[in-house]
C-alpha cells in the first residue's frame, strides 16, 4: 500500500492558489502580533502599509512597505501563530517577527520595556510538532538588530530567559512562583512556536514583546497603569512594529 499525502500537506503552488496570490506576491517578511485587540491593532498597523488587501484567508493582510511586500496578521496563541508561520514557511518567506506583549517575571523588567528573547522554552503545546524538545533559539542577528532598532527609538530592549505558555488564564500563583524559581524572566504565548517553525522551514525569526503584565508583583493586564507606565507601554507597542518593519526588510 502506498503512502497517502496528509490532507493539509500542501505545496507552494497549492498554497498560492488557496491564498489567491501570485509567486511575485510572496512577502519578504511576515509580521504577526499576539493580541486580543484584533480590530484596533490591525487598523493601526495597516495604516503604515500601502496597497493593502486581505488575502483569501481571513485576517491575513498583504501590503507594501517602502515598495516591498509584507504580510501582517493579528494572531493570538500558538494554534493561530503556527498557521501563519507554517503557511508562509512553505511559500519561502525569509523572515518573520512576532510582536505583541508579554508578562514580566523578573522584577528588573518594567512595563514599557521590550523583551527580545534569544531563546524561548516551548511549553505551549505546538512547537514539539516541529521538532522542538525544550528551548528553541531565535535568529541571533535578527534579534540583535531588533534590539538596536528599539534602543534607537528610546525603548529599553532586554534579553530574558523566556517561557512560551499555553494560556493567559491558566497561570496560577504557584505556577508563576515556580517559573521564577526556574529562572524564567518573561512569558508569552507564541514566541517558541514561531522559533520552532522557523527552524523547521529554515527562515529567520525574532520576537519583540512589550512588557505589560508585572507578574512578579501580582499585576495583570486587568490592573490599571499609572499615566507614566501607560505612556511607556504605548511607546513600546508603537516601536515594536516600526522595528519589525525595519529589520525584516534589510538586505
Secondary structure as UniProt FT lines:
FT   TURN            7..8
FT   HELIX           12..19
FT   HELIX           23..25
FT   STRAND          29..34
FT   HELIX           38..46
FT   TURN            47..48
FT   STRAND          50..54
FT   TURN            58..59
FT   STRAND          61..65
FT   TURN            66..67
FT   STRAND          68..75
FT   HELIX           78..91
FT   STRAND          95..104
FT   TURN            107..108
FT   TURN            111..112
FT   STRAND          114..115
FT   STRAND          119..123
FT   HELIX           127..130
FT   STRAND          135..137
FT   HELIX           140..152
FT   TURN            153..154
FT   STRAND          157..158
FT   STRAND          162..165
FT   HELIX           173..181
FT   TURN            182..183
FT   STRAND          186..188
FT   HELIX           191..201
FT   STRAND          204..214
FT   HELIX           215..217
FT   TURN            221..222
FT   HELIX           227..248
//
